[in-house]
Amino acid sequence: MRVNCLYCGESIADDIDHCPHCGAPSHYQKRGFRIGGREKFLIFFVVLSAATLIIALLLPR
């Protein structure tokens, strides 16, 4: 599988340690890049924001 380098944007293989174009470390291999991580973060952020708003509205004035 091929992915884009996060630093230079060139297409690289997902099983190499460094980008052959710019020498940057490949985060896809070292960190175990997960599909759907952005969506999970967005859901967490929305739920946390809603909970904060509800608690703020329920506090005595």
PyMOL Python script that loads the backbone (N, CA, C, O; Angstrom):
from pymol import cmd

cmd.read_pdbstr("""\
ATOM      1  N   MET A   1       0.842  -1.173   0.000  1.00  0.00           N
ATOM      2  CA  MET A   1       0.000   0.000   0.000  1.00  0.00           C
ATOM      3  C   MET A   1       0.890   1.240   0.000  1.00  0.00           C
ATOM      4  O   MET A   1       1.963   1.252   0.603  1.00  0.00           O
ATOM      5  N   ARG A   2       0.433   2.261  -0.675  1.00  0.00           N
ATOM      6  CA  ARG A   2       1.200   3.494  -0.749  1.00  0.00           C
ATOM      7  C   ARG A   2       0.453   4.596  -0.014  1.00  0.00           C
ATOM      8  O   ARG A   2      -0.775   4.672  -0.063  1.00  0.00           O
ATOM      9  N   VAL A   3       1.206   5.443   0.663  1.00  0.00           N
ATOM     10  CA  VAL A   3       0.651   6.580   1.393  1.00  0.00           C
ATOM     11  C   VAL A   3       1.453   7.817   1.016  1.00  0.00           C
ATOM     12  O   VAL A   3       2.518   7.707   0.408  1.00  0.00           O
ATOM     13  N   ASN A   4       0.956   8.971   1.368  1.00  0.00           N
ATOM     14  CA  ASN A   4       1.680  10.215   1.115  1.00  0.00           C
ATOM     15  C   ASN A   4       2.502  10.589   2.338  1.00  0.00           C
ATOM     16  O   ASN A   4       2.042  10.457   3.472  1.00  0.00           O
ATOM     17  N   CYS A   5       3.709  11.052   2.101  1.00  0.00           N
ATOM     18  CA  CYS A   5       4.573  11.533   3.179  1.00  0.00           C
ATOM     19  C   CYS A   5       3.913  12.747   3.823  1.00  0.00           C
ATOM     20  O   CYS A   5       3.393  13.618   3.126  1.00  0.00           O
ATOM     21  N   LEU A   6       3.934  12.803   5.153  1.00  0.00           N
ATOM     22  CA  LEU A   6       3.314  13.922   5.861  1.00  0.00           C
ATOM     23  C   LEU A   6       4.086  15.225   5.685  1.00  0.00           C
ATOM     24  O   LEU A   6       3.527  16.303   5.885  1.00  0.00           O
ATOM     25  N   TYR A   7       5.360  15.143   5.313  1.00  0.00           N
ATOM     26  CA  TYR A   7       6.189  16.337   5.214  1.00  0.00           C
ATOM     27  C   TYR A   7       6.306  16.877   3.793  1.00  0.00           C
ATOM     28  O   TYR A   7       6.140  18.075   3.566  1.00  0.00           O
ATOM     29  N   CYS A   8       6.595  15.990   2.830  1.00  0.00           N
ATOM     30  CA  CYS A   8       6.794  16.483   1.459  1.00  0.00           C
ATOM     31  C   CYS A   8       5.632  16.148   0.533  1.00  0.00           C
ATOM     32  O   CYS A   8       5.526  16.723  -0.551  1.00  0.00           O
ATOM     33  N   GLY A   9       4.752  15.223   0.941  1.00  0.00           N
ATOM     34  CA  GLY A   9       3.582  14.893   0.141  1.00  0.00           C
ATOM     35  C   GLY A   9       3.807  13.875  -0.959  1.00  0.00           C
ATOM     36  O   GLY A   9       2.871  13.531  -1.681  1.00  0.00           O
ATOM     37  N   GLU A  10       5.033  13.384  -1.101  1.00  0.00           N
ATOM     38  CA  GLU A  10       5.321  12.386  -2.134  1.00  0.00           C
ATOM     39  C   GLU A  10       4.741  11.029  -1.738  1.00  0.00           C
ATOM     40  O   GLU A  10       4.596  10.732  -0.552  1.00  0.00           O
ATOM     41  N   SER A  11       4.414  10.220  -2.725  1.00  0.00           N
ATOM     42  CA  SER A  11       3.872   8.887  -2.482  1.00  0.00           C
ATOM     43  C   SER A  11       5.000   7.943  -2.081  1.00  0.00           C
ATOM     44  O   SER A  11       6.002   7.828  -2.786  1.00  0.00           O
ATOM     45  N   ILE A  12       4.831   7.259  -0.931  1.00  0.00           N
ATOM     46  CA  ILE A  12       5.839   6.317  -0.435  1.00  0.00           C
ATOM     47  C   ILE A  12       5.152   5.021  -0.013  1.00  0.00           C
ATOM     48  O   ILE A  12       3.940   4.993   0.201  1.00  0.00           O
ATOM     49  N   ALA A  13       5.931   3.957   0.103  1.00  0.00           N
ATOM     50  CA  ALA A  13       5.401   2.686   0.601  1.00  0.00           C
ATOM     51  C   ALA A  13       5.149   2.812   2.101  1.00  0.00           C
ATOM     52  O   ALA A  13       5.856   3.547   2.791  1.00  0.00           O
ATOM     53  N   ASP A  14       4.146   2.100   2.604  1.00  0.00           N
ATOM     54  CA  ASP A  14       3.815   2.235   4.022  1.00  0.00           C
ATOM     55  C   ASP A  14       4.676   1.360   4.931  1.00  0.00           C
ATOM     56  O   ASP A  14       4.491   1.379   6.148  1.00  0.00           O
ATOM     57  N   ASP A  15       5.609   0.598   4.372  1.00  0.00           N
ATOM     58  CA  ASP A  15       6.425  -0.290   5.196  1.00  0.00           C
ATOM     59  C   ASP A  15       7.884   0.147   5.295  1.00  0.00           C
ATOM     60  O   ASP A  15       8.747  -0.667   5.626  1.00  0.00           O
ATOM     61  N   ILE A  16       8.171   1.407   5.015  1.00  0.00           N
ATOM     62  CA  ILE A  16       9.545   1.903   5.121  1.00  0.00           C
ATOM     63  C   ILE A  16       9.662   2.836   6.319  1.00  0.00           C
ATOM     64  O   ILE A  16       8.672   3.406   6.776  1.00  0.00           O
ATOM     65  N   ASP A  17      10.893   2.984   6.823  1.00  0.00           N
ATOM     66  CA  ASP A  17      11.129   3.810   8.007  1.00  0.00           C
ATOM     67  C   ASP A  17      11.187   5.303   7.707  1.00  0.00           C
ATOM     68  O   ASP A  17      10.711   6.117   8.498  1.00  0.00           O
ATOM     69  N   HIS A  18      11.771   5.662   6.566  1.00  0.00           N
ATOM     70  CA  HIS A  18      11.965   7.071   6.225  1.00  0.00           C
ATOM     71  C   HIS A  18      11.550   7.327   4.785  1.00  0.00           C
ATOM     72  O   HIS A  18      11.615   6.431   3.943  1.00  0.00           O
ATOM     73  N   CYS A  19      11.128   8.540   4.510  1.00  0.00           N
ATOM     74  CA  CYS A  19      10.773   8.946   3.151  1.00  0.00           C
ATOM     75  C   CYS A  19      12.055   9.042   2.321  1.00  0.00           C
ATOM     76  O   CYS A  19      12.998   9.718   2.733  1.00  0.00           O
ATOM     77  N   PRO A  20      12.110   8.384   1.169  1.00  0.00           N
ATOM     78  CA  PRO A  20      13.316   8.469   0.343  1.00  0.00           C
ATOM     79  C   PRO A  20      13.480   9.836  -0.321  1.00  0.00           C
ATOM     80  O   PRO A  20      14.568  10.153  -0.803  1.00  0.00           O
ATOM     81  N   HIS A  21      12.440  10.638  -0.356  1.00  0.00           N
ATOM     82  CA  HIS A  21      12.499  11.950  -1.004  1.00  0.00           C
ATOM     83  C   HIS A  21      13.027  13.033  -0.068  1.00  0.00           C
ATOM     84  O   HIS A  21      13.867  13.840  -0.464  1.00  0.00           O
ATOM     85  N   CYS A  22      12.531  13.056   1.189  1.00  0.00           N
ATOM     86  CA  CYS A  22      12.936  14.132   2.100  1.00  0.00           C
ATOM     87  C   CYS A  22      13.628  13.623   3.364  1.00  0.00           C
ATOM     88  O   CYS A  22      14.182  14.418   4.122  1.00  0.00           O
ATOM     89  N   GLY A  23      13.605  12.305   3.603  1.00  0.00           N
ATOM     90  CA  GLY A  23      14.282  11.738   4.768  1.00  0.00           C
ATOM     91  C   GLY A  23      13.484  11.788   6.057  1.00  0.00           C
ATOM     92  O   GLY A  23      14.000  11.406   7.108  1.00  0.00           O
ATOM     93  N   ALA A  24      12.247  12.245   6.011  1.00  0.00           N
ATOM     94  CA  ALA A  24      11.413  12.338   7.210  1.00  0.00           C
ATOM     95  C   ALA A  24      10.989  10.944   7.671  1.00  0.00           C
ATOM     96  O   ALA A  24      10.815  10.046   6.847  1.00  0.00           O
ATOM     97  N   PRO A  25      10.821  10.756   8.991  1.00  0.00           N
ATOM     98  CA  PRO A  25      10.368   9.446   9.476  1.00  0.00           C
ATOM     99  C   PRO A  25       8.946   9.163   9.015  1.00  0.00           C
ATOM    100  O   PRO A  25       8.115  10.067   8.931  1.00  0.00           O
ATOM    101  N   SER A  26       8.680   7.902   8.719  1.00  0.00           N
ATOM    102  CA  SER A  26       7.348   7.501   8.286  1.00  0.00           C
ATOM    103  C   SER A  26       6.500   7.204   9.514  1.00  0.00           C
ATOM    104  O   SER A  26       6.716   6.196  10.187  1.00  0.00           O
ATOM    105  N   HIS A  27       5.543   8.067   9.809  1.00  0.00           N
ATOM    106  CA  HIS A  27       4.694   7.908  10.989  1.00  0.00           C
ATOM    107  C   HIS A  27       3.669   6.799  10.809  1.00  0.00           C
ATOM    108  O   HIS A  27       3.110   6.314  11.793  1.00  0.00           O
ATOM    109  N   TYR A  28       3.417   6.397   9.598  1.00  0.00           N
ATOM    110  CA  TYR A  28       2.433   5.348   9.355  1.00  0.00           C
ATOM    111  C   TYR A  28       2.907   4.023   9.918  1.00  0.00           C
ATOM    112  O   TYR A  28       2.105   3.255  10.450  1.00  0.00           O
ATOM    113  N   GLN A  29       4.187   3.746   9.811  1.00  0.00           N
ATOM    114  CA  GLN A  29       4.708   2.482  10.299  1.00  0.00           C
ATOM    115  C   GLN A  29       5.003   2.549  11.796  1.00  0.00           C
ATOM    116  O   GLN A  29       4.632   1.634  12.531  1.00  0.00           O
ATOM    117  N   LYS A  30       5.650   3.591  12.258  1.00  0.00           N
ATOM    118  CA  LYS A  30       6.094   3.657  13.641  1.00  0.00           C
ATOM    119  C   LYS A  30       4.948   3.807  14.631  1.00  0.00           C
ATOM    120  O   LYS A  30       5.015   3.255  15.729  1.00  0.00           O
ATOM    121  N   ARG A  31       3.909   4.532  14.275  1.00  0.00           N
ATOM    122  CA  ARG A  31       2.815   4.774  15.201  1.00  0.00           C
ATOM    123  C   ARG A  31       1.596   3.907  14.934  1.00  0.00           C
ATOM    124  O   ARG A  31       0.625   3.965  15.689  1.00  0.00           O
ATOM    125  N   GLY A  32       1.625   3.124  13.901  1.00  0.00           N
ATOM    126  CA  GLY A  32       0.472   2.298  13.598  1.00  0.00           C
ATOM    127  C   GLY A  32      -0.734   3.146  13.227  1.00  0.00           C
ATOM    128  O   GLY A  32      -1.777   3.056  13.875  1.00  0.00           O
ATOM    129  N   PHE A  33      -0.607   3.955  12.211  1.00  0.00           N
ATOM    130  CA  PHE A  33      -1.662   4.860  11.759  1.00  0.00           C
ATOM    131  C   PHE A  33      -2.999   4.135  11.683  1.00  0.00           C
ATOM    132  O   PHE A  33      -3.111   3.088  11.047  1.00  0.00           O
ATOM    133  N   ARG A  34      -4.012   4.699  12.338  1.00  0.00           N
ATOM    134  CA  ARG A  34      -5.324   4.063  12.377  1.00  0.00           C
ATOM    135  C   ARG A  34      -6.321   4.831  11.526  1.00  0.00           C
ATOM    136  O   ARG A  34      -6.424   6.055  11.610  1.00  0.00           O
ATOM    137  N   ILE A  35      -7.039   4.101  10.720  1.00  0.00           N
ATOM    138  CA  ILE A  35      -8.103   4.694   9.931  1.00  0.00           C
ATOM    139  C   ILE A  35      -9.259   5.013  10.870  1.00  0.00           C
ATOM    140  O   ILE A  35      -9.611   4.190  11.715  1.00  0.00           O
ATOM    141  N   GLY A  36      -9.843   6.176  10.735  1.00  0.00           N
ATOM    142  CA  GLY A  36     -10.993   6.539  11.555  1.00  0.00           C
ATOM    143  C   GLY A  36     -10.630   7.276  12.827  1.00  0.00           C
ATOM    144  O   GLY A  36     -11.522   7.618  13.602  1.00  0.00           O
ATOM    145  N   GLY A  37      -9.378   7.530  13.068  1.00  0.00           N
ATOM    146  CA  GLY A  37      -8.971   8.235  14.279  1.00  0.00           C
ATOM    147  C   GLY A  37      -9.499   9.656  14.331  1.00  0.00           C
ATOM    148  O   GLY A  37      -9.850  10.148  15.404  1.00  0.00           O
ATOM    149  N   ARG A  38      -9.559  10.315  13.197  1.00  0.00           N
ATOM    150  CA  ARG A  38     -10.055  11.690  13.144  1.00  0.00           C
ATOM    151  C   ARG A  38     -11.538  11.746  13.502  1.00  0.00           C
ATOM    152  O   ARG A  38     -11.971  12.653  14.213  1.00  0.00           O
ATOM    153  N   GLU A  39     -12.318  10.780  13.012  1.00  0.00           N
ATOM    154  CA  GLU A  39     -13.750  10.758  13.302  1.00  0.00           C
ATOM    155  C   GLU A  39     -14.002  10.498  14.785  1.00  0.00           C
ATOM    156  O   GLU A  39     -14.891  11.109  15.379  1.00  0.00           O
ATOM    157  N   LYS A  40     -13.228   9.597  15.384  1.00  0.00           N
ATOM    158  CA  LYS A  40     -13.377   9.317  16.813  1.00  0.00           C
ATOM    159  C   LYS A  40     -13.048  10.552  17.639  1.00  0.00           C
ATOM    160  O   LYS A  40     -13.733  10.844  18.619  1.00  0.00           O
ATOM    161  N   PHE A  41     -12.009  11.275  17.253  1.00  0.00           N
ATOM    162  CA  PHE A  41     -11.653  12.494  17.968  1.00  0.00           C
ATOM    163  C   PHE A  41     -12.758  13.530  17.847  1.00  0.00           C
ATOM    164  O   PHE A  41     -13.083  14.201  18.826  1.00  0.00           O
ATOM    165  N   LEU A  42     -13.339  13.670  16.667  1.00  0.00           N
ATOM    166  CA  LEU A  42     -14.410  14.639  16.464  1.00  0.00           C
ATOM    167  C   LEU A  42     -15.621  14.302  17.329  1.00  0.00           C
ATOM    168  O   LEU A  42     -16.211  15.192  17.941  1.00  0.00           O
ATOM    169  N   ILE A  43     -15.993  13.034  17.383  1.00  0.00           N
ATOM    170  CA  ILE A  43     -17.121  12.622  18.225  1.00  0.00           C
ATOM    171  C   ILE A  43     -16.817  12.902  19.691  1.00  0.00           C
ATOM    172  O   ILE A  43     -17.677  13.411  20.409  1.00  0.00           O
ATOM    173  N   PHE A  44     -15.614  12.580  20.146  1.00  0.00           N
ATOM    174  CA  PHE A  44     -15.216  12.852  21.524  1.00  0.00           C
ATOM    175  C   PHE A  44     -15.287  14.341  21.829  1.00  0.00           C
ATOM    176  O   PHE A  44     -15.782  14.733  22.886  1.00  0.00           O
ATOM    177  N   PHE A  45     -14.799  15.169  20.919  1.00  0.00           N
ATOM    178  CA  PHE A  45     -14.799  16.612  21.126  1.00  0.00           C
ATOM    179  C   PHE A  45     -16.219  17.164  21.218  1.00  0.00           C
ATOM    180  O   PHE A  45     -16.497  18.009  22.068  1.00  0.00           O
ATOM    181  N   VAL A  46     -17.114  16.699  20.357  1.00  0.00           N
ATOM    182  CA  VAL A  46     -18.502  17.166  20.373  1.00  0.00           C
ATOM    183  C   VAL A  46     -19.187  16.752  21.673  1.00  0.00           C
ATOM    184  O   VAL A  46     -19.889  17.558  22.284  1.00  0.00           O
ATOM    185  N   VAL A  47     -18.992  15.509  22.102  1.00  0.00           N
ATOM    186  CA  VAL A  47     -19.604  15.034  23.350  1.00  0.00           C
ATOM    187  C   VAL A  47     -19.053  15.809  24.539  1.00  0.00           C
ATOM    188  O   VAL A  47     -19.817  16.203  25.420  1.00  0.00           O
ATOM    189  N   LEU A  48     -17.758  16.035  24.581  1.00  0.00           N
ATOM    190  CA  LEU A  48     -17.152  16.794  25.672  1.00  0.00           C
ATOM    191  C   LEU A  48     -17.660  18.232  25.692  1.00  0.00           C
ATOM    192  O   LEU A  48     -17.941  18.768  26.764  1.00  0.00           O
ATOM    193  N   SER A  49     -17.780  18.856  24.540  1.00  0.00           N
ATOM    194  CA  SER A  49     -18.297  20.225  24.462  1.00  0.00           C
ATOM    195  C   SER A  49     -19.744  20.292  24.935  1.00  0.00           C
ATOM    196  O   SER A  49     -20.114  21.209  25.666  1.00  0.00           O
ATOM    197  N   ALA A  50     -20.567  19.324  24.522  1.00  0.00           N
ATOM    198  CA  ALA A  50     -21.968  19.304  24.937  1.00  0.00           C
ATOM    199  C   ALA A  50     -22.076  19.106  26.443  1.00  0.00           C
ATOM    200  O   ALA A  50     -22.886  19.767  27.093  1.00  0.00           O
ATOM    201  N   ALA A  51     -21.277  18.213  27.008  1.00  0.00           N
ATOM    202  CA  ALA A  51     -21.308  17.982  28.451  1.00  0.00           C
ATOM    203  C   ALA A  51     -20.878  19.231  29.207  1.00  0.00           C
ATOM    204  O   ALA A  51     -21.474  19.569  30.230  1.00  0.00           O
ATOM    205  N   THR A  52     -19.865  19.913  28.725  1.00  0.00           N
ATOM    206  CA  THR A  52     -19.410  21.149  29.360  1.00  0.00           C
ATOM    207  C   THR A  52     -20.493  22.216  29.319  1.00  0.00           C
ATOM    208  O   THR A  52     -20.709  22.915  30.309  1.00  0.00           O
ATOM    209  N   LEU A  53     -21.169  22.349  28.201  1.00  0.00           N
ATOM    210  CA  LEU A  53     -22.241  23.331  28.072  1.00  0.00           C
ATOM    211  C   LEU A  53     -23.396  23.010  29.011  1.00  0.00           C
ATOM    212  O   LEU A  53     -23.938  23.910  29.652  1.00  0.00           O
ATOM    213  N   ILE A  54     -23.775  21.751  29.100  1.00  0.00           N
ATOM    214  CA  ILE A  54     -24.874  21.355  29.989  1.00  0.00           C
ATOM    215  C   ILE A  54     -24.519  21.631  31.442  1.00  0.00           C
ATOM    216  O   ILE A  54     -25.342  22.159  32.189  1.00  0.00           O
ATOM    217  N   ILE A  55     -23.317  21.284  31.850  1.00  0.00           N
ATOM    218  CA  ILE A  55     -22.888  21.535  33.227  1.00  0.00           C
ATOM    219  C   ILE A  55     -22.848  23.027  33.508  1.00  0.00           C
ATOM    220  O   ILE A  55     -23.251  23.457  34.589  1.00  0.00           O
ATOM    221  N   ALA A  56     -22.371  23.824  32.564  1.00  0.00           N
ATOM    222  CA  ALA A  56     -22.309  25.277  32.756  1.00  0.00           C
ATOM    223  C   ALA A  56     -23.705  25.872  32.902  1.00  0.00           C
ATOM    224  O   ALA A  56     -23.898  26.804  33.682  1.00  0.00           O
ATOM    225  N   LEU A  57     -24.670  25.354  32.171  1.00  0.00           N
ATOM    226  CA  LEU A  57     -26.038  25.869  32.264  1.00  0.00           C
ATOM    227  C   LEU A  57     -26.729  25.438  33.550  1.00  0.00           C
ATOM    228  O   LEU A  57     -27.637  26.127  34.014  1.00  0.00           O
ATOM    229  N   LEU A  58     -26.326  24.325  34.133  1.00  0.00           N
ATOM    230  CA  LEU A  58     -26.958  23.825  35.350  1.00  0.00           C
ATOM    231  C   LEU A  58     -26.337  24.378  36.626  1.00  0.00           C
ATOM    232  O   LEU A  58     -26.889  24.175  37.708  1.00  0.00           O
ATOM    233  N   LEU A  59     -25.220  25.061  36.530  1.00  0.00           N
ATOM    234  CA  LEU A  59     -24.595  25.638  37.719  1.00  0.00           C
ATOM    235  C   LEU A  59     -25.473  26.751  38.284  1.00  0.00           C
ATOM    236  O   LEU A  59     -26.106  27.489  37.529  1.00  0.00           O
ATOM    237  N   PRO A  60     -25.512  26.873  39.620  1.00  0.00           N
ATOM    238  CA  PRO A  60     -26.309  27.966  40.204  1.00  0.00           C
ATOM    239  C   PRO A  60     -25.685  29.317  39.875  1.00  0.00           C
ATOM    240  O   PRO A  60     -24.468  29.451  39.751  1.00  0.00           O
ATOM    241  N   ARG A  61     -26.540  30.293  39.742  1.00  0.00           N
ATOM    242  CA  ARG A  61     -26.050  31.636  39.375  1.00  0.00           C
ATOM    243  C   ARG A  61     -26.023  32.552  40.547  1.00  0.00           C
ATOM    244  O   ARG A  61     -25.639  33.714  40.414  1.00  0.00           O
TER     245      ARG A  61
END
""", "prot")
cmd.dss("prot")
cmd.show_as("cartoon", "prot")
cmd.util.cbc("prot")
cmd.orient("prot")
